[in-house]
Amino acid sequence: MIFTRKIDKEPKEEKSNITFYQDQLSHVSLQKLVVLQGHHYLHWTKYREMSKDVNDFIDTSINSSTKK
């Protein structure tokens, strides 16, 4: 699971931070990319949303792995 921020001015020819992380996660079986609005210090300003996303991801991952 990766948290990143949406950057308004993306480079035109290079990968954006979102496409970079999507590529990094493409080889992982359980993965999630969460894009949030905010500044560099998302863990300070978006901690509630991040905590909920982490808990939901863990709950979903545990439930899906125990049903196999």
Buried (B, 14 or more C-beta within 10 A) or exposed (E): BBBBBEEEEEEEEEEBBBEEBBEEBEEEEEBBBBEBEBEEEBEEBBEEBBEEBBEEBEEEBEEEEEEE
